[in-house]
Each structure stands twice: as structure tokens, then as C-alpha cells.
Amino acid sequence: MVFLRSVTADTGPAIHGDGVFLRTPQMGDFPAWTALREESRPFLTPWEPTWPLDDLTRASFRRRIRRYIQDVREDNAYPFFIFRSDDSAFLGGITLSNVRRGVTQSTSIGYWIGEAFARQGYMSAAVGAIMPFVFDQLRLHRLEAACLPSNTASIRLLEKVGFTREGFARRYLRINGVWQDHLLYAMLSEDPRPAVR
């Protein structure tokens, strides 16, 4: 896969969307990443697993980058950072995780955005932009997502970009230190992909 070779070595944009671009994380992203995560911590904490004590350190970020590179090489996961097209401002991240091949051909999507950039359409644009990569380049059949029932912004986003609600999972993920119920969503390769603006 040519994309995989270029994405691990190239620090430039890999995927373009409406007003955003996505590329694989690089060590040079540490200052922007840690600043945005720190600024947005109260905003992000209710929706994420508990952060490790050293999460915002350079050493932790270096381990994260190493893991990302290994995951891409092994076709296990595909992490991306999201940037605004017009000024390259760092906005957040998207990860395609738990890639399953064989008869399943699926992956799960997770995402976060800095508080200053929330509810401005950037994440919808980023999720919309990543779909051709999932279905056309990775040739997967199914893209799955899960969100807390109280996360109305995430529910709206998933439904806006064409995901279908498929179910409810009790105590599905440990979020902010507590096992919590989640709504389950999915999009199939043959599903219509609405234009996202």
C-alpha cells in the first residue's frame, strides 16, 4: 500500500476535507497537542478514559508516536491529527482502531476536538473526509462508532455524516473512570455518504 509508506514518512497532509486536513501524528506535533489537550481537559474529561498521570509529557507522547507507527505498519489502527486548512491550526484527532480483516473487514472510529474548535463543523468535515480512506483505500466494509447517550454533540455528528444507530451496549467502555452505557452506530461501505458542510 503506497499510502502506508508515504504516511509514516511524510509530515504533510494525507487526507483533505472541507476546511480541514488530516495527517499522521509526528513528534513535532507535541507542543500543539499538549497545549490543546491541557486547555481542553475539563471539556474532554467526561467523554474519555481516565488520562494517565504522565499523559501530557514528552516521554508519553514519544511512546504514543511509536505505538501509532507500529499500529499502522501492522494494519491494526490508523491515527490522524486534524488541522484547519487555512492556517494549519491543530484541532484534534481521529483514530481508526481495532481494524479487523477476514470475514469482518471493519474498524472503529474515535475522535476528539479541542474545546475552542467544537461545534464549528470541523469534526463533521474530518469524519466525512476519512470515509473514502476507510472504504476505498483500506477496503473495509464497516465503520463502527460508540458514544455516550448523553453526548448529544457526538450523536448529532454521527447521524449528520450518515451513521445508523444499531444498538445499545450496557457498561460498554470505561469512561472517566466509570463503566458506562453506549449507543452503537455503524456505516457500511454501500451506505450513501451525505455531503458534509
N, CA, C and O of each residue as an XYZ file, in Angstrom:
788
protein
N       0.840     -1.173      0.000
C       0.000      0.000      0.000
C       0.889      1.240      0.000
O       1.589      1.499      0.979
N       0.867      1.986     -1.056
C       1.690      3.177     -1.190
C       1.345      4.186     -0.106
O       2.227      4.853      0.434
N       0.052      4.297      0.214
C      -0.373      5.275      1.210
C       0.334      5.037      2.541
O       0.766      5.988      3.192
N       0.454      3.779      2.946
C       1.050      3.475      4.243
C       2.509      3.888      4.287
O       2.959      4.423      5.300
N       3.255      3.661      3.230
C       4.658      4.060      3.206
C       4.776      5.581      3.283
O       5.603      6.106      4.030
N       3.960      6.277      2.521
C       4.090      7.729      2.487
C       3.600      8.361      3.785
O       4.134      9.381      4.219
N       2.594      7.764      4.400
C       2.009      8.382      5.573
C       2.927      8.276      6.786
O       2.874      9.143      7.659
N       3.758      7.257      6.871
C       4.642      7.140      8.017
C       5.883      8.007      7.861
O       6.486      8.399      8.860
N       6.275      8.311      6.638
C       7.489      9.089      6.428
C       7.203     10.557      6.144
O       8.048     11.409      6.415
N       6.044     10.864      5.613
C       5.714     12.210      5.161
C       5.047     12.984      6.288
O       4.147     12.462      6.946
N       5.473     14.211      6.518
C       4.844     15.022      7.557
C       3.747     15.908      6.981
O       3.122     16.669      7.720
N       3.503     15.825      5.692
C       2.491     16.656      5.050
C       1.109     16.059      5.156
O       0.918     14.982      5.719
N       0.132     16.790      4.596
C      -1.250     16.327      4.643
C      -1.436     14.990      3.931
O      -0.807     14.738      2.903
N      -2.286     14.148      4.470
C      -2.590     12.862      3.865
C      -4.024     12.818      3.344
O      -4.284     12.193      2.316
N      -4.951     13.466      4.031
C      -6.365     13.441      3.661
C      -6.907     14.863      3.760
O      -6.705     15.540      4.768
N      -7.592     15.311      2.715
C      -8.171     16.654      2.711
C      -9.690     16.568      2.811
O     -10.314     15.700      2.201
N     -10.277     17.479      3.589
C     -11.723     17.596      3.697
C     -12.128     19.046      3.548
O     -11.318     19.891      3.166
N     -13.369     19.331      3.845
C     -13.897     20.686      3.719
C     -13.361     21.552      4.857
O     -13.900     21.532      5.964
N     -12.304     22.310      4.586
C     -11.733     23.210      5.572
C     -10.760     22.564      6.548
O     -10.258     23.229      7.454
N     -10.487     21.260      6.370
C      -9.573     20.555      7.268
C      -8.649     19.652      6.465
O      -8.937     19.297      5.322
N      -7.534     19.289      7.089
C      -6.740     18.188      6.561
C      -6.306     17.303      7.711
O      -6.155     17.757      8.846
N      -6.107     16.031      7.400
C      -5.722     15.033      8.390
C      -4.390     14.434      7.959
O      -4.159     14.184      6.777
N      -3.527     14.211      8.929
C      -2.285     13.501      8.651
C      -1.868     12.730      9.889
O      -2.373     12.962     10.987
N      -0.937     11.808      9.691
C      -0.478     11.012     10.823
C       0.287     11.902     11.806
O       0.965     12.848     11.403
N       0.171     11.593     13.080
C       0.884     12.370     14.093
C       2.392     12.256     13.952
O       2.918     11.214     13.564
N       3.072     13.339     14.273
C       4.533     13.412     14.231
C       5.027     13.944     15.578
O       4.282     14.606     16.299
N       6.269     13.656     15.907
C       6.831     14.127     17.167
C       6.791     15.653     17.257
O       6.630     16.203     18.347
N       6.934     16.331     16.135
C       6.888     17.789     16.122
C       5.538     18.367     16.508
O       5.432     19.570     16.746
N       4.496     17.532     16.575
C       3.160     17.999     16.964
C       3.012     18.137     18.474
O       2.003     18.651     18.956
N       4.026     17.673     19.230
C       3.898     17.637     20.689
C       3.471     18.978     21.298
O       2.525     18.991     22.085
N       4.116     20.102     20.979
C       3.711     21.356     21.644
C       2.240     21.725     21.396
O       1.530     22.101     22.329
N       1.791     21.617     20.153
C       0.398     21.970     19.846
C      -0.567     20.976     20.479
O      -1.616     21.365     20.993
N      -0.214     19.697     20.442
C      -1.077     18.652     21.004
C      -1.239     18.834     22.510
O      -2.357     18.850     23.025
N      -0.117     18.971     23.210
C      -0.184     19.067     24.668
C      -0.891     20.351     25.107
O      -1.628     20.346     26.093
N      -0.670     21.454     24.380
C      -1.342     22.710     24.732
C      -2.851     22.582     24.566
O      -3.610     23.002     25.438
N      -3.286     22.007     23.452
C      -4.728     21.886     23.211
C      -5.376     20.909     24.182
O      -6.478     21.154     24.672
N      -4.693     19.801     24.459
C      -5.241     18.832     25.419
C      -5.357     19.461     26.812
O      -6.366     19.287     27.495
N      -4.324     20.188     27.222
C      -4.345     20.816     28.548
C      -5.448     21.867     28.636
O      -6.197     21.897     29.612
N      -5.554     22.731     27.623
C      -6.595     23.769     27.603
C      -7.995     23.159     27.628
O      -8.916     23.724     28.220
N      -8.148     22.008     26.986
C      -9.462     21.398     26.798
C      -9.777     20.306     27.819
O     -10.811     19.645     27.718
N      -8.911     20.115     28.784
C      -9.071     18.992     29.710
C     -10.458     18.921     30.363
O     -11.075     17.857     30.333
N     -10.973     20.009     30.952
C     -12.311     19.906     31.563
C     -13.407     19.555     30.546
O     -14.376     18.869     30.873
N     -13.241     20.030     29.329
C     -14.194     19.770     28.241
C     -14.144     18.301     27.801
O     -15.182     17.710     27.506
N     -12.947     17.713     27.757
C     -12.758     16.345     27.243
C     -12.965     15.261     28.294
O     -13.397     14.159     27.956
N     -12.669     15.546     29.547
C     -12.671     14.534     30.607
C     -13.957     13.712     30.701
O     -13.864     12.497     30.880
N     -15.148     14.300     30.593
C     -16.364     13.482     30.725
C     -16.547     12.436     29.622
O     -17.336     11.505     29.781
N     -15.820     12.582     28.500
C     -16.056     11.723     27.339
C     -14.917     10.740     27.058
O     -14.998      9.964     26.106
N     -13.867     10.761     27.864
C     -12.678      9.971     27.561
C     -12.298      9.051     28.723
O     -12.712      9.268     29.862
N     -11.498      8.014     28.415
C     -10.916      7.226     29.502
C     -10.052      8.129     30.389
O      -9.581      9.177     29.946
N      -9.854      7.719     31.625
C      -9.035      8.494     32.549
C      -7.624      8.664     31.981
O      -7.004      7.697     31.538
N      -7.133      9.887     31.999
C      -5.797     10.174     31.467
C      -4.731      9.629     32.415
O      -4.864      9.786     33.628
N      -3.676      8.993     31.895
C      -2.549      8.605     32.755
C      -1.914      9.862     33.370
O      -2.017     10.951     32.807
N      -1.268      9.704     34.512
C      -0.664     10.853     35.201
C       0.361     11.573     34.335
O       0.520     12.790     34.434
N       1.064     10.812     33.475
C       2.109     11.423     32.640
C       1.631     11.703     31.217
O       2.454     11.884     30.320
N       0.339     11.741     30.998
C      -0.214     11.797     29.647
C       0.315     12.961     28.813
O       0.533     12.802     27.612
N       0.521     14.109     29.414
C       0.912     15.298     28.656
C       2.427     15.526     28.607
O       2.883     16.599     28.212
N       3.200     14.522     29.007
C       4.658     14.661     28.978
C       5.212     14.295     27.600
O       4.585     13.565     26.833
N       6.391     14.814     27.312
C       7.060     14.497     26.048
C       7.348     12.995     25.936
O       7.197     12.416     24.861
N       7.759     12.368     27.032
C       8.068     10.931     27.010
C       6.822     10.117     26.676
O       6.891      9.167     25.897
N       5.706     10.479     27.250
C       4.458      9.777     26.960
C       4.048      9.969     25.505
O       3.595      9.032     24.850
N       4.212     11.191     25.007
C       3.870     11.465     23.611
C       4.788     10.684     22.671
O       4.333     10.192     21.639
N       6.065     10.563     23.010
C       7.001      9.786     22.199
C       6.558      8.312     22.137
O       6.595      7.691     21.075
N       6.141      7.767     23.281
C       5.628      6.381     23.297
C       4.375      6.259     22.435
O       4.181      5.265     21.735
N       3.535      7.280     22.497
C       2.305      7.302     21.692
C       2.649      7.257     20.199
O       2.044      6.493     19.446
N       3.612      8.068     19.773
C       4.016      8.099     18.367
C       4.577      6.741     17.937
O       4.257      6.250     16.855
N       5.406      6.142     18.778
C       5.949      4.804     18.460
C       4.828      3.778     18.285
O       4.846      2.968     17.358
N       3.858      3.831     19.192
C       2.728      2.903     19.095
C       1.926      3.149     17.824
O       1.509      2.202     17.157
N       1.709      4.423     17.486
C       0.991      4.760     16.259
C       1.696      4.168     15.033
O       1.056      3.564     14.173
N       3.011      4.347     14.964
C       3.770      3.841     13.821
C       3.647      2.327     13.728
O       3.445      1.779     12.644
N       3.768      1.655     14.866
C       3.641      0.196     14.877
C       2.236     -0.240     14.462
O       2.084     -1.188     13.691
N       1.214      0.442     14.967
C      -0.175      0.099     14.621
C      -0.427      0.222     13.124
O      -1.080     -0.637     12.531
N       0.093      1.298     12.503
C      -0.094      1.487     11.061
C       0.633      0.381     10.295
O       0.074     -0.212      9.373
N       1.878      0.108     10.679
C       2.649     -0.943      9.995
C       1.951     -2.296     10.059
O       1.995     -3.074      9.106
N       1.302     -2.569     11.198
C       0.657     -3.871     11.398
C      -0.809     -3.876     10.966
O      -1.504     -4.876     11.151
N      -1.287     -2.761     10.390
C      -2.680     -2.660      9.931
C      -3.668     -2.880     11.080
O      -4.741     -3.455     10.893
N      -3.282     -2.409     12.279
C      -4.161     -2.532     13.448
C      -4.969     -1.268     13.702
O      -6.111     -1.336     14.157
N      -4.374     -0.111     13.407
C      -5.030      1.165     13.677
C      -4.404      2.238     12.798
O      -3.271      2.101     12.335
N      -5.168      3.318     12.574
C      -4.718      4.436     11.751
C      -5.067      5.739     12.467
O      -6.207      6.199     12.403
N      -4.086      6.332     13.147
C      -4.323      7.600     13.849
C      -4.090      8.795     12.924
O      -3.235      8.757     12.040
N      -4.854      9.834     13.145
C      -4.701     11.074     12.392
C      -4.880     12.251     13.334
O      -5.689     12.204     14.260
N      -4.116     13.307     13.087
C      -4.378     14.587     13.726
C      -5.103     15.457     12.703
O      -4.904     15.322     11.495
N      -5.949     16.351     13.213
C      -6.794     17.204     12.378
C      -6.284     18.642     12.457
O      -6.022     19.166     13.539
N      -6.150     19.258     11.299
C      -5.676     20.640     11.213
C      -6.637     21.451     10.353
O      -7.260     20.919      9.434
N      -6.752     22.731     10.653
C      -7.555     23.636      9.833
C      -6.776     23.951      8.559
O      -5.577     24.223      8.615
N      -7.443     23.916      7.426
C      -6.765     24.086      6.135
C      -6.136     25.452      5.958
O      -5.017     25.555      5.457
N      -6.833     26.506      6.359
C      -6.343     27.838      6.005
C      -5.151     28.319      6.820
O      -4.384     29.156      6.345
N      -4.975     27.803      8.054
C      -3.839     28.274      8.861
C      -3.089     27.151      9.574
O      -2.197     27.421     10.378
N      -3.437     25.903      9.292
C      -2.794     24.722      9.895
C      -2.935     24.671     11.411
O      -2.123     24.029     12.077
N      -3.951     25.336     11.977
C      -4.193     25.244     13.424
C      -4.517     23.800     13.790
O      -5.266     23.127     13.082
N      -3.956     23.332     14.887
C      -4.203     21.971     15.369
C      -5.568     21.936     16.042
O      -5.830     22.715     16.959
N      -6.449     21.026     15.589
C      -7.838     20.997     16.055
C      -8.176     19.818     16.954
O      -8.968     19.961     17.885
N      -7.582     18.642     16.688
C      -7.959     17.446     17.441
C      -7.431     16.199     16.766
O      -6.430     16.245     16.050
N      -8.107     15.081     16.996
C      -7.641     13.824     16.435
C      -8.748     12.853     16.119
O      -9.843     12.925     16.676
N      -8.444     11.936     15.210
C      -9.331     10.819     14.848
C      -8.469      9.565     14.809
O      -7.355      9.588     14.284
N      -8.977      8.484     15.356
C      -8.275      7.208     15.259
C      -9.222      6.139     14.746
O     -10.340      5.983     15.237
N      -8.753      5.413     13.755
C      -9.423      4.187     13.313
C      -8.717      3.070     14.054
O      -7.537      2.819     13.813
N      -9.416      2.397     14.949
C      -8.779      1.390     15.791
C      -9.430      0.027     15.602
O     -10.498     -0.108     15.003
N      -8.746     -0.975     16.137
C      -9.269     -2.340     16.106
C      -9.667     -2.753     14.689
O     -10.776     -3.238     14.466
N      -8.757     -2.559     13.736
C      -9.017     -2.981     12.358
C      -9.118     -4.505     12.336
O      -8.225     -5.206     12.811
N     -10.204     -4.996     11.784
C     -10.442     -6.440     11.709
C     -10.591     -6.833     10.252
O     -11.421     -6.277      9.533
N      -9.801     -7.775      9.824
C      -9.829     -8.247      8.438
C     -10.637     -9.535      8.355
O     -11.565     -9.726      9.141
N     -10.307    -10.417      7.425
C     -11.050    -11.665      7.285
C     -12.480    -11.408      6.866
O     -12.740    -10.569      6.003
N     -13.409    -12.127      7.473
C     -14.817    -12.003      7.081
C     -15.472    -10.744      7.630
O     -16.583    -10.405      7.221
N     -14.814    -10.045      8.544
C     -15.414     -8.854      9.164
C     -15.136     -7.583      8.375
O     -16.071     -6.852      8.047
N     -13.873     -7.300      8.061
C     -13.482     -6.105      7.318
C     -14.080     -4.836      7.928
O     -14.844     -4.118      7.283
N     -13.711     -4.575      9.195
C     -14.299     -3.431      9.890
C     -13.268     -2.730     10.760
O     -12.177     -3.243     11.006
N     -13.643     -1.549     11.217
C     -12.824     -0.777     12.146
C     -13.744      0.102     12.981
O     -14.901      0.324     12.627
N     -13.212      0.599     14.096
C     -13.953      1.512     14.964
C     -13.322      2.896     14.883
O     -12.105      3.028     14.761
N     -14.153      3.914     14.953
C     -13.661      5.293     14.892
C     -13.857      5.965     16.249
O     -14.895      5.821     16.894
N     -12.841      6.693     16.654
C     -12.924      7.527     17.845
C     -12.365      8.892     17.492
O     -11.528      8.994     16.595
N     -12.796      9.931     18.162
C     -12.367     11.272     17.807
C     -12.465     12.199     19.004
O     -13.216     11.949     19.948
N     -11.690     13.276     18.946
C     -11.763     14.340     19.954
C     -11.415     15.661     19.269
O     -10.706     15.696     18.263
N     -11.928     16.728     19.835
C     -11.620     18.057     19.306
C     -11.413     19.006     20.468
O     -12.062     18.878     21.507
N     -10.513     19.957     20.295
C     -10.278     20.952     21.334
C     -11.512     21.807     21.559
O     -12.268     22.085     20.628
N     -11.707     22.221     22.800
C     -12.917     22.970     23.154
C     -13.083     24.225     22.300
O     -14.202     24.561     21.913
N     -12.001     24.914     22.006
C     -12.083     26.164     21.235
C     -12.610     25.948     19.825
O     -13.065     26.894     19.182
N     -12.553     24.694     19.330
C     -12.945     24.408     17.949
C     -14.224     23.582     17.848
O     -14.659     23.239     16.749
N     -14.818     23.268     18.982
C     -16.016     22.423     18.997
C     -17.213     23.153     18.398
O     -17.309     24.379     18.446
N     -18.115     22.368     17.836
C     -19.392     22.848     17.294
C     -19.224     23.901     16.205
O     -20.027     24.827     16.091
N     -18.166     23.747     15.403
C     -17.938     24.647     14.277
C     -17.882     23.879     12.951
O     -17.548     24.453     11.915
N     -18.207     22.582     12.985
C     -18.242     21.779     11.769
C     -16.938     21.098     11.409
O     -16.884     20.345     10.436
N     -15.880     21.347     12.178
C     -14.585     20.752     11.834
C     -14.582     19.235     11.962
O     -14.043     18.537     11.103
N     -15.181     18.724     13.032
C     -15.158     17.268     13.213
C     -16.051     16.577     12.189
O     -15.699     15.502     11.703
N     -17.176     17.154     11.855
C     -18.012     16.582     10.795
C     -17.236     16.507      9.489
O     -17.303     15.505      8.776
N     -16.501     17.568      9.178
C     -15.695     17.585      7.953
C     -14.605     16.516      8.010
O     -14.337     15.847      7.012
N     -13.980     16.357      9.171
C     -12.903     15.377      9.308
C     -13.425     13.948      9.195
O     -12.819     13.116      8.520
N     -14.547     13.659      9.853
C     -15.128     12.307      9.762
C     -15.580     12.039      8.334
O     -15.372     10.942      7.815
N     -16.198     13.031      7.692
C     -16.584     12.865      6.293
C     -15.395     12.617      5.386
O     -15.478     11.825      4.447
N     -14.282     13.295      5.665
C     -13.086     13.151      4.833
C     -12.418     11.797      4.990
O     -11.791     11.304      4.052
N     -12.545     11.190      6.161
C     -11.842      9.931      6.410
C     -12.583      8.725      5.809
O     -11.995      7.656      5.645
N     -13.849      8.894      5.488
C     -14.632      7.761      4.974
C     -14.081      7.171      3.673
O     -14.004      5.947      3.562
N     -13.695      7.985      2.684
C     -13.103      7.375      1.484
C     -11.836      6.578      1.790
O     -11.571      5.564      1.144
N     -11.052      7.031      2.771
C      -9.876      6.272      3.181
C     -10.291      4.907      3.743
O      -9.692      3.884      3.411
N     -11.316      4.902      4.591
C     -11.792      3.655      5.204
C     -12.318      2.689      4.150
O     -11.943      1.517      4.127
N     -13.185      3.186      3.284
C     -13.890      2.287      2.370
C     -13.169      2.059      1.045
O     -13.262      0.973      0.472
N     -12.459      3.061      0.557
C     -11.824      2.934     -0.758
C     -10.356      2.515     -0.674
O      -9.902      1.704     -1.481
N      -9.605      3.061      0.300
C      -8.190      2.715      0.390
C      -7.943      1.495      1.278
O      -7.215      0.581      0.890
N      -8.548      1.480      2.464
C      -8.383      0.307      3.327
C      -9.288     -0.841      2.887
O      -9.083     -1.989      3.282
N     -10.284     -0.524      2.070
C     -11.245     -1.502      1.547
C     -11.986     -2.258      2.660
O     -12.203     -3.468      2.588
N     -12.357     -1.501      3.675
C     -13.152     -2.080      4.756
C     -14.631     -1.990      4.405
O     -15.043     -1.174      3.581
N     -15.414     -2.842      5.045
C     -16.846     -2.912      4.769
C     -17.675     -2.135      5.785
O     -18.773     -1.672      5.479
N     -17.135     -1.994      7.006
C     -17.940     -1.467      8.098
C     -17.112     -0.530      8.974
O     -15.987     -0.848      9.358
N     -17.687      0.624      9.279
C     -17.081      1.610     10.176
C     -18.002      1.767     11.378
O     -19.161      2.157     11.234
N     -17.482      1.463     12.563
C     -18.301      1.467     13.774
C     -17.939      2.626     14.678
O     -16.805      3.104     14.666
N     -18.911      3.078     15.464
C     -18.691      4.143     16.446
C     -19.567      3.872     17.656
O     -20.622      3.246     17.550
N     -19.117      4.351     18.805
C     -19.897      4.250     20.035
C     -19.820      5.590     20.752
O     -18.771      6.233     20.766
N     -20.922      6.005     21.342
C     -20.885      7.250     22.107
C     -21.828      7.163     23.294
O     -22.786      6.389     23.298
N     -21.538      7.966     24.291
C     -22.383      8.022     25.473
C     -23.761      8.566     25.103
O     -23.855      9.482     24.285
N     -24.821      8.029     25.679
C     -26.167      8.542     25.383
C     -26.334     10.023     25.709
O     -27.187     10.694     25.128
N     -25.531     10.530     26.629
C     -25.631     11.950     26.992
C     -24.805     12.865     26.088
O     -24.872     14.086     26.223
N     -24.030     12.289     25.171
C     -23.169     13.095     24.299
C     -23.942     13.502     23.041
O     -23.762     12.929     21.967
N     -24.792     14.492     23.204
C     -25.657     14.905     22.094
C     -24.857     15.435     20.905
O     -25.273     15.249     19.761
N     -23.723     16.090     21.147
C     -22.912     16.603     20.039
C     -22.389     15.449     19.180
O     -22.397     15.541     17.952
N     -21.940     14.372     19.810
C     -21.426     13.223     19.063
C     -22.557     12.490     18.338
O     -22.375     12.036     17.208
N     -23.696     12.376     18.965
C     -24.857     11.738     18.319
C     -25.239     12.519     17.060
O     -25.458     11.932     16.000
N     -25.316     13.836     17.184
C     -25.662     14.670     16.025
C     -24.636     14.516     14.913
O     -24.995     14.402     13.741
N     -23.364     14.514     15.280
C     -22.301     14.377     14.293
C     -22.432     13.054     13.537
O     -22.423     13.038     12.306
N     -22.552     11.953     14.267
C     -22.623     10.635     13.626
C     -23.829     10.546     12.688
O     -23.715     10.031     11.575
N     -24.957     11.036     13.127
C     -26.155     10.967     12.285
C     -26.043     11.911     11.086
O     -26.536     11.597     10.003
N     -25.405     13.056     11.273
C     -25.220     14.021     10.180
C     -24.373     13.434      9.051
O     -24.658     13.667      7.877
N     -23.339     12.679      9.400
C     -22.437     12.145      8.377
C     -22.890     10.786      7.839
O     -22.198     10.193      7.012
N     -24.043     10.283      8.298
C     -24.629      9.104      7.684
C     -24.563      7.807      8.457
O     -24.928      6.762      7.916
N     -24.108      7.828      9.710
C     -24.106      6.610     10.515
C     -25.537      6.236     10.900
O     -26.404      7.100     11.029
N     -25.767      4.949     11.081
C     -27.061      4.428     11.527
C     -26.924      3.898     12.944
O     -25.990      3.158     13.252
N     -27.855      4.278     13.800
C     -27.845      3.738     15.159
C     -28.281      2.285     15.105
O     -29.337      1.965     14.558
N     -27.467      1.409     15.674
C     -27.741     -0.023     15.603
C     -28.053     -0.663     16.950
O     -28.612     -1.759     16.996
N     -27.706     -0.009     18.025
C     -27.971     -0.672     19.298
C     -27.501      0.097     20.508
O     -27.119      1.265     20.442
N     -27.546     -0.613     21.612
C     -27.217     -0.064     22.921
C     -26.371     -1.099     23.645
O     -26.772     -2.257     23.762
N     -25.218     -0.697     24.126
C     -24.331     -1.617     24.846
C     -24.222     -1.179     26.305
O     -23.781     -0.070     26.607
N     -24.629     -2.062     27.188
C     -24.586     -1.756     28.621
C     -23.144     -1.777     29.125
O     -22.376     -2.694     28.833
N     -22.795     -0.724     29.900
C     -21.478     -0.650     30.542
C     -20.374     -1.074     29.572
O     -19.560     -1.945     29.878
N     -20.364     -0.453     28.422
C     -19.541     -0.866     27.282
C     -18.076     -0.450     27.400
O     -17.179     -1.251     27.140
N     -17.833      0.811     27.795
C     -16.467      1.323     27.904
C     -16.286      2.033     29.236
O     -17.227      2.594     29.798
N     -15.052      1.996     29.727
C     -14.736      2.683     30.980
C     -14.328      4.120     30.644
O     -13.209      4.369     30.196
N     -15.232      5.044     30.862
C     -15.042      6.450     30.529
C     -14.963      7.256     31.820
O     -15.813      7.121     32.700
N     -13.936      8.096     31.924
C     -13.735      8.926     33.107
C     -13.802      8.088     34.393
O     -14.335      8.529     35.411
N     -13.247      6.869     34.321
C     -13.146      6.004     35.490
C     -14.383      5.186     35.819
O     -14.409      4.497     36.839
N     -15.422      5.247     34.971
C     -16.677      4.540     35.259
C     -17.111      3.746     34.035
O     -17.059      4.258     32.917
N     -17.541      2.489     34.234
C     -18.109      1.717     33.123
C     -19.432      2.350     32.730
O     -20.333      2.496     33.556
N     -19.543      2.727     31.450
C     -20.721      3.470     31.019
C     -21.385      2.840     29.802
O     -20.730      2.242     28.948
N     -22.719      2.993     29.749
C     -23.501      2.536     28.604
C     -23.138      3.378     27.379
O     -22.737      4.536     27.497
N     -23.288      2.770     26.207
C     -23.001      3.476     24.954
C     -24.051      3.148     23.900
O     -24.612      2.052     23.875
N     -24.302      4.119     23.033
C     -25.074      3.893     21.823
C     -24.112      3.405     20.755
O     -22.990      3.902     20.655
N     -24.539      2.442     19.960
C     -23.692      1.865     18.923
C     -24.179      2.314     17.549
O     -25.368      2.241     17.240
N     -23.246      2.776     16.741
C     -23.529      3.261     15.395
C     -22.629      2.546     14.402
O     -21.574      2.027     14.766
N     -23.053      2.525     13.145
C     -22.196      1.971     12.095
C     -22.562      2.582     10.751
O     -23.674      3.065     10.542
N     -21.584      2.543      9.845
C     -21.786      2.889      8.448
C     -21.164      1.778      7.625
O     -20.073      1.302      7.939
N     -21.857      1.361      6.567
C     -21.354      0.328      5.675
C     -20.820      0.958      4.394
O     -21.197      2.072      4.029
N     -19.950      0.237      3.729
C     -19.336      0.773      2.513
C     -20.382      1.127      1.461
O     -20.173      2.047      0.670
N     -21.500      0.412      1.441
C     -22.521      0.678      0.431
C     -23.552      1.727      0.853
O     -24.413      2.103      0.057
N     -23.472      2.199      2.095
C     -24.416      3.224      2.561
C     -24.146      4.544      1.834
O     -23.002      4.843      1.493
N     -25.198      5.330      1.598
C     -24.979      6.657      0.998
C     -24.180      7.541      1.963
O     -24.363      7.484      3.179
N     -23.307      8.343      1.397
C     -22.487      9.256      2.196
C     -22.961     10.682      1.910
O     -22.690     11.226      0.840
N     -23.663     11.278      2.860
C     -24.163     12.637      2.608
C     -23.018     13.632      2.485
O     -21.956     13.460      3.083
N     -23.253     14.665      1.704
C     -22.267     15.751      1.626
C     -22.258     16.474      2.959
O     -23.310     16.870      3.460
N     -21.079     16.648      3.536
C     -20.962     17.277      4.844
C     -20.429     18.690      4.684
O     -19.390     18.904      4.060
N     -21.137     19.643      5.245
C     -20.711     21.052      5.209
C     -20.743     21.614      6.598
O     -20.422     22.785      6.797
